[in-house]
């Protein structure tokens, strides 16, 4: 009951200032998403213009994921030393530059150049998540973090919704403002020229609006940190590394988050090719409205699932993440396996009914996989690391999301290239379902570990 009373007693001024803080952070990270998920809309053009097959396209996204995951480890540690705000700003500047190179450079035309830029963009974008999680850890109590991680999940999903609308609009209609052509119809390079402008505006706003802790904003003692409640939000690199890497729960969450990434990033990035190959859409210059609405619904239901999972873990499981996450992972696997069965029945294809079924499957998978996104990747690291070490905790756990994504994409690209003509996207579903089962198993073993820790009288978080 003390936790609930503590939350209710936040002062009005603190709530307003915290709202400004997390709004500006969420807006900043949403524009990171715009400079990340723009790439998927270019993939049909890369196949046609440069002859990249499914393996090459998946490898490019996998290279990005490997760089992002490794960057999470490095930059999560750095954020604990220099603060989350500096990390987020540095990452924003970097991704703006790389996207502009994608959009304007005439030398970006070979697999090696695309791979190099994807690697750099992945690393630079990896400054964002640890910085954001670290700042939020100082502003939210443990029993608030699941719910507010869900809210943040919704805010950053707005970035994916924005590019999921803007990308098809630019490719189908172009953009003309006061007679000035801002984007030409069907020209994929504008996908990398327009989104960085939003990132630049959000970075300027965040620079002035964000404070790294309530103390900096004039609200000392408003949030009690269960891990380390002493003054300040930074620690030495060695202390952060030693504490987090030896934490008894960190690796269970990391393995589970690899499973989230194995499904989430495969779903988000392969869906454009799925639309073309399985449903018969033109995703280059005449994108159907049902595809646009599906791409908008996917992040919307992702937000609802993420918010619901966080709320349930806070209010019904007193901040425990593992039981909720375990049910979600196994439920996700069942949904995807059902989708695979539906595909084998011939109910997914370029017919009116087949298109509706195929699009509905993507929305259902998006709901289940993203319900664990903020729960495991944002709330759990804050619980483990507190305000001083949440950056590296997030870096370790989140890095595995992208290692899982890279493995999943490398496998999926090769399997699709070898089997698509005979089996369509059946094996895509099977690969994703396997990740869901593994995630549920990981959370089950984490719960057993927590039980042993409680029996030994140890402090258990998450």
C-alpha positions as CSV (number, residue, x, y, z in Angstrom):
1,X,0.0,0.0,0.0
2,X,2.9,2.4,0.6
3,X,3.8,2.3,-3.1
4,X,0.3,3.3,-4.1
5,X,0.2,6.2,-1.6
6,X,3.5,7.4,-2.8
7,X,2.3,7.6,-6.3
8,X,-0.9,9.4,-5.4
9,X,1.0,12.0,-3.4
10,X,3.0,13.5,-6.3
11,X,2.5,17.2,-6.4
12,X,0.6,18.8,-9.3
13,X,3.7,20.8,-10.3
14,X,5.8,17.7,-10.5
15,X,3.2,15.9,-12.6
16,X,3.1,18.8,-15.1
17,X,6.9,19.0,-15.3
18,X,7.2,15.3,-15.7
19,X,4.6,15.4,-18.4
20,X,6.7,17.9,-20.4
21,X,9.8,15.8,-19.9
22,X,8.4,12.5,-21.1
23,X,6.4,14.2,-23.9
24,X,9.6,15.7,-25.3
25,X,11.5,12.5,-24.9
26,X,8.8,10.5,-26.5
27,X,8.6,12.9,-29.4
28,X,12.3,12.7,-29.9
29,X,12.4,9.0,-30.0
30,X,9.3,8.9,-32.3
31,X,11.3,10.8,-34.9
32,X,14.1,8.2,-34.5
33,X,11.5,5.7,-35.7
34,X,10.8,7.8,-38.7
35,X,14.5,7.6,-39.7
36,X,14.5,3.9,-39.0
37,X,11.3,2.4,-40.6
38,X,11.6,4.6,-43.7
39,X,14.0,2.0,-45.0
40,X,11.4,-0.8,-45.4
41,X,9.5,1.3,-47.9
42,X,12.6,1.5,-50.1
43,X,13.1,-2.3,-50.2
44,X,10.8,-3.0,-53.3
45,X,12.8,-0.2,-55.2
46,X,16.1,-1.8,-54.2
47,X,14.9,-5.1,-55.6
48,X,13.9,-3.5,-58.9
49,X,16.7,-0.9,-59.2
50,X,19.7,-2.8,-57.9
51,X,18.6,-6.4,-58.2
52,X,18.7,-7.1,-54.4
53,X,16.9,-10.3,-53.6
54,X,15.1,-11.2,-50.3
55,X,18.4,-12.4,-48.9
56,X,20.2,-9.1,-49.6
57,X,17.3,-7.0,-48.3
58,X,17.1,-9.0,-45.1
59,X,20.9,-8.9,-44.7
60,X,20.8,-5.1,-44.9
61,X,18.3,-4.9,-42.2
62,X,20.2,-7.5,-40.2
63,X,23.4,-5.5,-40.5
64,X,21.6,-2.5,-39.1
65,X,20.2,-4.7,-36.3
66,X,23.7,-6.0,-35.4
67,X,25.2,-2.5,-35.3
68,X,22.2,-1.3,-33.2
69,X,22.5,-4.1,-30.7
70,X,26.2,-3.7,-30.3
71,X,25.8,0.0,-30.0
72,X,23.2,-0.5,-27.2
73,X,25.9,-2.2,-25.1
74,X,28.4,0.5,-25.7
75,X,26.1,3.5,-25.5
76,X,24.1,2.2,-22.6
77,X,27.3,2.2,-20.6
78,X,28.2,5.7,-21.9
79,X,24.8,7.0,-21.0
80,X,25.3,6.0,-17.4
81,X,28.5,8.1,-17.4
82,X,27.5,11.2,-19.3
83,X,23.8,11.2,-19.0
84,X,20.9,10.2,-21.3
85,X,20.2,13.7,-22.7
86,X,23.6,14.0,-24.4
87,X,23.3,10.5,-25.8
88,X,19.9,11.2,-27.3
89,X,21.1,14.4,-28.9
90,X,24.2,12.9,-30.3
91,X,22.3,10.0,-31.8
92,X,19.8,12.4,-33.4
93,X,22.5,14.4,-35.1
94,X,24.1,11.2,-36.4
95,X,21.0,9.7,-37.8
96,X,20.1,13.0,-39.5
97,X,23.4,13.0,-41.3
98,X,23.2,9.3,-42.3
99,X,19.7,9.6,-43.7
100,X,20.6,12.7,-45.7
101,X,23.5,10.7,-47.2
102,X,21.1,7.9,-48.1
103,X,18.8,10.5,-49.7
104,X,21.3,12.6,-51.7
105,X,24.5,10.8,-52.3
106,X,24.9,9.4,-55.9
107,X,27.4,6.9,-54.7
108,X,24.8,4.9,-52.6
109,X,24.1,2.3,-55.2
110,X,25.8,-1.0,-54.3
111,X,25.2,-3.5,-51.6
112,X,28.5,-2.6,-49.8
113,X,27.6,1.1,-49.6
114,X,24.1,0.4,-48.4
115,X,25.5,-2.0,-45.8
116,X,28.1,0.5,-44.6
117,X,25.4,3.2,-44.1
118,X,23.0,0.8,-42.5
119,X,25.8,-0.2,-40.0
120,X,26.5,3.5,-39.2
121,X,22.8,4.4,-38.9
122,X,22.2,1.4,-36.6
123,X,25.1,2.4,-34.3
124,X,24.1,6.0,-34.1
125,X,20.4,5.3,-33.5
126,X,21.4,3.1,-30.6
127,X,22.2,6.2,-28.5
128,X,18.5,6.8,-28.3
129,X,16.9,4.0,-26.3
130,X,19.4,3.8,-23.4
131,X,19.3,7.6,-23.0
132,X,15.5,7.7,-22.9
133,X,15.2,4.8,-20.5
134,X,17.9,6.2,-18.2
135,X,16.2,9.6,-18.0
136,X,12.8,8.0,-17.3
137,X,14.1,5.8,-14.6
138,X,14.8,9.0,-12.5
139,X,11.3,10.3,-13.1
140,X,9.1,7.3,-12.3
141,X,8.7,5.0,-9.3
142,X,8.8,1.3,-9.8
143,X,5.0,0.8,-9.5
144,X,4.6,3.5,-12.2
145,X,7.1,2.3,-14.8
146,X,5.1,-0.5,-16.5
147,X,2.2,1.8,-17.2
148,X,4.3,4.7,-18.3
149,X,6.5,2.5,-20.4
150,X,3.4,1.5,-22.2
151,X,2.5,5.2,-22.7
152,X,6.0,5.8,-24.0
153,X,5.5,2.8,-26.3
154,X,2.5,4.6,-27.7
155,X,4.3,7.9,-28.2
156,X,7.3,6.3,-30.0
157,X,4.9,4.1,-32.1
158,X,3.5,7.4,-33.3
159,X,6.8,7.7,-35.2
160,X,6.2,4.5,-36.9
161,X,2.6,5.4,-37.7
162,X,3.9,8.7,-39.1
163,X,6.3,7.1,-41.5
164,X,3.8,4.3,-42.3
165,X,1.5,7.1,-43.6
166,X,4.1,9.5,-44.9
167,X,6.1,6.9,-46.8
168,X,3.2,5.6,-48.9
169,X,1.9,9.1,-49.4
170,X,5.2,10.4,-50.8
171,X,5.6,7.4,-53.1
172,X,2.0,7.4,-54.4
173,X,1.3,11.2,-54.6
174,X,4.5,13.1,-53.9
175,X,4.5,16.3,-51.9
176,X,4.1,19.8,-53.4
177,X,3.9,22.9,-51.1
178,X,3.2,26.3,-52.6
179,X,4.3,25.0,-56.0
180,X,7.6,23.7,-54.6
181,X,8.2,20.0,-55.1
182,X,9.2,18.6,-51.7
183,X,9.0,14.9,-52.8
184,X,8.5,13.4,-56.2
185,X,6.0,10.6,-56.8
186,X,7.7,7.2,-56.8
187,X,11.1,8.5,-55.9
188,X,12.3,6.4,-53.0
189,X,15.3,8.7,-52.0
190,X,12.8,11.2,-50.6
191,X,12.1,8.7,-47.9
192,X,15.4,9.6,-46.4
193,X,15.3,13.4,-47.1
194,X,12.0,14.4,-45.3
195,X,12.0,12.4,-42.0
196,X,15.3,13.8,-40.7
197,X,13.7,17.3,-40.8
198,X,11.3,16.1,-38.1
199,X,14.2,14.7,-36.1
200,X,16.0,18.0,-36.2
201,X,12.9,19.9,-34.9
202,X,12.4,17.3,-32.1
203,X,16.0,17.5,-31.1
204,X,15.9,21.3,-30.7
205,X,12.7,21.0,-28.5
206,X,14.2,18.3,-26.4
207,X,17.4,20.3,-25.8
208,X,15.4,23.0,-24.1
209,X,12.6,20.9,-22.4
210,X,14.3,17.9,-20.9
211,X,15.8,17.6,-17.4
212,X,17.6,14.4,-16.5
213,X,16.1,14.1,-13.0
214,X,13.5,15.7,-10.8
215,X,16.3,17.3,-8.8
216,X,17.5,19.2,-11.8
217,X,13.9,20.4,-12.4
218,X,13.5,21.7,-8.9
219,X,11.7,18.7,-7.4
220,X,14.2,17.0,-5.0
221,X,13.1,13.8,-3.3
222,X,10.0,13.4,-5.3
223,X,10.9,9.9,-6.6
224,X,12.5,7.3,-4.3
225,X,14.9,5.0,-6.2
226,X,14.9,1.5,-4.8
227,X,18.3,0.7,-6.3
228,X,20.3,3.8,-5.3
229,X,18.5,6.8,-3.9
230,X,21.6,9.0,-3.4
231,X,21.9,12.3,-5.2
232,X,22.9,12.3,-8.9
233,X,22.1,10.1,-12.0
234,X,25.6,9.1,-13.2
235,X,28.1,6.5,-12.0
236,X,31.5,5.3,-13.1
237,X,31.7,2.9,-16.1
238,X,33.2,0.2,-14.0
239,X,30.5,0.3,-11.3
240,X,27.7,0.2,-13.9
241,X,29.3,-2.6,-15.8
242,X,30.1,-4.7,-12.7
243,X,26.6,-4.2,-11.2
244,X,24.5,-4.9,-14.3
245,X,26.5,-7.7,-15.9
246,X,26.4,-9.7,-12.6
247,X,22.7,-9.1,-11.9
248,X,21.0,-12.5,-11.4
249,X,18.0,-11.5,-13.6
250,X,19.5,-9.5,-16.5
251,X,20.3,-12.4,-18.8
252,X,16.8,-14.0,-18.6
253,X,15.3,-10.7,-19.7
254,X,18.0,-10.4,-22.4
255,X,17.2,-13.8,-23.9
256,X,13.5,-13.0,-23.8
257,X,14.0,-9.7,-25.5
258,X,16.0,-11.4,-28.3
259,X,12.7,-13.3,-28.9
260,X,10.7,-10.1,-29.1
261,X,13.2,-8.7,-31.6
262,X,13.2,-11.9,-33.7
263,X,9.5,-11.4,-34.3
264,X,9.0,-7.6,-34.1
265,X,11.7,-6.5,-36.6
266,X,11.0,-9.4,-39.0
267,X,7.3,-8.4,-39.0
268,X,7.9,-4.7,-39.4
269,X,10.5,-5.0,-42.1
270,X,9.4,-8.0,-44.2
271,X,5.8,-6.9,-44.3
272,X,6.4,-4.7,-47.3
273,X,7.7,-7.6,-49.3
274,X,4.9,-9.8,-48.0
275,X,2.4,-7.3,-49.3
276,X,4.0,-7.5,-52.8
277,X,4.7,-11.2,-53.0
278,X,1.9,-12.8,-51.0
279,X,-1.0,-10.3,-51.5
280,X,0.0,-8.9,-54.9
281,X,0.2,-5.2,-54.0
282,X,2.3,-2.6,-55.8
283,X,4.3,-1.1,-53.0
284,X,6.5,1.2,-55.2
285,X,4.2,3.9,-56.6
286,X,0.5,2.7,-56.3
287,X,0.2,1.5,-52.7
288,X,-3.4,0.3,-51.9
289,X,-5.2,2.0,-49.1
290,X,-5.7,-1.3,-47.2
291,X,-2.0,-1.6,-47.0
292,X,-1.7,1.9,-45.6
293,X,-4.4,1.3,-43.0
294,X,-2.8,-2.0,-42.0
295,X,0.5,-0.3,-41.5
296,X,-1.2,2.3,-39.4
297,X,-3.1,-0.2,-37.4
298,X,0.0,-2.3,-36.6
299,X,1.7,0.4,-34.4
300,X,-1.7,1.4,-32.9
301,X,-2.5,-2.0,-31.6
302,X,1.2,-2.3,-30.6
303,X,0.6,0.7,-28.3
304,X,-2.6,-0.7,-26.9
305,X,-0.9,-4.1,-26.2
306,X,2.1,-2.4,-24.6
307,X,0.0,-0.1,-22.5
308,X,-2.2,-3.0,-21.3
309,X,0.7,-5.2,-20.4
310,X,2.4,-2.5,-18.4
311,X,-0.8,-1.5,-16.6
312,X,-1.5,-5.2,-15.7
313,X,2.0,-5.8,-14.4
314,X,1.9,-2.6,-12.3
315,X,-1.6,-2.9,-10.8
316,X,-2.3,-6.6,-10.6
317,X,1.3,-8.0,-10.2
318,X,2.8,-5.2,-8.1
319,X,5.5,-4.4,-10.6
320,X,6.3,-8.0,-11.6
321,X,7.0,-8.3,-15.3
322,X,7.8,-12.0,-15.9
323,X,4.3,-13.6,-15.3
324,X,2.6,-11.2,-17.8
325,X,5.4,-11.5,-20.3
326,X,5.4,-15.3,-20.2
327,X,1.7,-15.5,-21.0
328,X,2.2,-12.9,-23.8
329,X,5.0,-14.9,-25.4
330,X,3.2,-18.2,-25.5
331,X,0.0,-16.4,-26.7
332,X,2.0,-14.8,-29.5
333,X,3.3,-18.2,-30.6
334,X,-0.2,-19.6,-30.7
335,X,-1.4,-16.7,-32.8
336,X,1.4,-17.1,-35.3
337,X,1.0,-20.8,-35.6
338,X,-2.7,-20.3,-36.3
339,X,-1.7,-17.9,-39.0
340,X,0.6,-20.5,-40.6
341,X,-2.3,-23.0,-40.7
342,X,-4.5,-20.4,-42.3
343,X,-1.9,-19.8,-44.9
344,X,-1.6,-23.5,-45.8
345,X,-5.4,-23.5,-46.4
346,X,-5.0,-21.0,-49.2
347,X,-6.9,-18.3,-47.4
348,X,-4.2,-15.7,-47.8
349,X,-3.6,-14.3,-51.3
350,X,-4.4,-11.7,-53.9
351,X,-8.2,-12.0,-53.6
352,X,-10.6,-9.7,-51.6
353,X,-11.0,-12.2,-48.8
354,X,-7.3,-13.3,-48.9
355,X,-6.1,-9.7,-48.6
356,X,-8.4,-9.0,-45.6
357,X,-7.2,-12.2,-43.9
358,X,-3.5,-11.5,-44.7
359,X,-3.7,-8.0,-43.4
360,X,-5.6,-9.1,-40.3
361,X,-2.9,-11.6,-39.5
362,X,-0.2,-8.9,-39.5
363,X,-2.3,-6.7,-37.1
364,X,-2.8,-9.7,-34.7
365,X,0.9,-10.5,-34.6
366,X,1.8,-6.8,-34.1
367,X,-0.5,-6.8,-31.0
368,X,1.0,-9.8,-29.4
369,X,4.7,-9.2,-30.0
370,X,4.7,-5.5,-29.1
371,X,2.9,-6.2,-25.8
372,X,6.2,-7.4,-24.4
373,X,8.2,-4.6,-26.0
374,X,8.0,-1.9,-23.4
375,X,7.4,-4.4,-20.6
376,X,10.7,-6.2,-21.0
377,X,12.8,-3.6,-22.8
378,X,11.9,-0.4,-20.8
379,X,10.2,-1.2,-17.5
380,X,12.5,-4.2,-16.5
381,X,15.8,-2.3,-17.1
382,X,14.6,0.6,-15.0
383,X,13.7,-1.8,-12.2
384,X,17.1,-3.5,-12.4
385,X,19.4,-0.4,-12.9
386,X,17.5,2.4,-11.2
387,X,18.2,6.0,-12.1
388,X,22.0,5.6,-12.2
389,X,22.4,2.4,-14.1
390,X,19.3,2.0,-16.1
391,X,21.1,3.0,-19.2
392,X,23.5,0.0,-19.3
393,X,20.7,-2.3,-18.1
394,X,18.6,-1.1,-21.1
395,X,21.6,-1.5,-23.3
396,X,22.3,-5.1,-22.3
397,X,18.7,-6.2,-22.6
398,X,17.9,-4.2,-25.7
399,X,21.0,-5.3,-27.5
400,X,19.7,-8.8,-27.4
401,X,16.5,-7.6,-29.1
402,X,18.5,-6.6,-32.1
403,X,20.8,-9.7,-32.0
404,X,17.6,-11.7,-32.1
405,X,16.4,-9.5,-35.0
406,X,19.6,-10.0,-36.9
407,X,19.6,-13.8,-36.5
408,X,15.9,-13.9,-37.5
409,X,16.4,-11.7,-40.5
410,X,19.5,-13.6,-41.8
411,X,17.6,-16.9,-41.5
412,X,14.3,-15.5,-42.9
413,X,15.9,-13.9,-46.0
414,X,17.6,-17.2,-47.0
415,X,14.5,-19.3,-46.3
416,X,12.3,-17.0,-48.3
417,X,14.7,-17.0,-51.2
418,X,14.7,-20.8,-51.3
419,X,11.1,-21.6,-50.5
420,X,8.8,-18.7,-51.4
421,X,7.7,-19.9,-54.8
422,X,6.5,-23.2,-53.3
423,X,5.4,-22.2,-49.8
424,X,4.8,-18.4,-49.9
425,X,5.4,-16.9,-46.5
426,X,4.6,-20.0,-44.5
427,X,8.1,-20.4,-43.1
428,X,8.2,-16.8,-42.2
429,X,5.4,-17.5,-39.7
430,X,7.0,-20.7,-38.5
431,X,10.3,-18.9,-37.7
432,X,8.5,-16.1,-35.8
433,X,6.4,-18.7,-33.8
434,X,9.6,-20.4,-32.7
435,X,10.8,-17.1,-31.2
436,X,7.6,-16.7,-29.2
437,X,8.0,-20.2,-27.7
438,X,11.6,-19.5,-26.7
439,X,10.5,-16.2,-25.1
440,X,7.9,-17.8,-22.9
441,X,10.4,-20.5,-21.8
442,X,12.9,-17.7,-20.8
443,X,10.3,-15.9,-18.7
444,X,9.3,-19.2,-17.0
445,X,12.9,-19.8,-15.9
446,X,13.2,-16.2,-14.7
447,X,10.2,-16.8,-12.5
448,X,11.8,-19.9,-11.0
449,X,15.0,-17.9,-10.4
450,X,13.0,-15.2,-8.6
451,X,11.3,-17.8,-6.4
452,X,14.7,-19.2,-5.4
453,X,16.0,-15.6,-4.6
454,X,13.0,-14.9,-2.4
455,X,13.5,-18.2,-0.6
456,X,17.1,-17.1,0.1
457,X,16.0,-13.7,1.4
458,X,17.4,-11.8,-1.5
459,X,15.8,-8.6,-2.9
460,X,13.9,-9.3,-6.1
461,X,13.0,-6.6,-8.7
462,X,11.2,-7.0,-12.0
